[in-house]
């Protein structure tokens, strides 16, 4: 049964670090190369998952470099991938452990996949088995999320598609947006999961420019609490899958 947004929005979290061990998996966030929100969310998730004790790495296309300030990824293992198609990006993800070495081998690789690369070709199953969509509450962004989810399902039947809602002003508005998306995106071949929502998005950009994760830059903000909850839900699903 798909997780409902109302079931997962608790913003008073236990900060205890959870031990992680297991095989490397990939979490692909589908976003355009110039979509700053996608890059910012991946950057914050990388730091938050690492804070929780999870060995992670970030594989990114060269185009992401233009959206990151200076040494913004210091401390997070990162592999640049000069790829121009899905197969090349999949190769970079598979090789990330070897490039980083045994002492830094990741258990989860984060990667941004351009929507134009969503196709049933080599590497699709490796990259798209677990994906994350950032879905807005307005009709245009919902249509965009629906189109991307269909393309993911065609490229990788049986994929788990996670949705994080953004552009909302309240939890109630976020619940309504996810409910509509869940109704529109549900297919027999696709598992839809809620990974919370983003609030006070401008603080994600401010923290990125300050080169500090929002959970440290503005720890008591709704942005920090919401981002932390997204990371917790991702971590819980990863632990359940590798258990």
Secondary structure, 3 states (H helix, E strand, C coil): CCCCHHHCCCCCCCCCCCCCCCCCEEEEEECCCCCHHHHHHHHHHHHHHHHCCCCEEEEEEHHHHHHCCCCCCCCCCEEEECCCCHHHHHHHHHHHHHHHCHHHCCCEEEEEECHHHCCCCCCHHHHHCEEEEEEECCHHHHHHHHHHHHHHHHHCCCCEEEEEEECCCCHHHHHHHHHHHHHHHCECCEEEEEEEECCCHHHHHHHHHCCCCHHHHCCCCHHHHHHHHHHHHHHHHHHHHHC
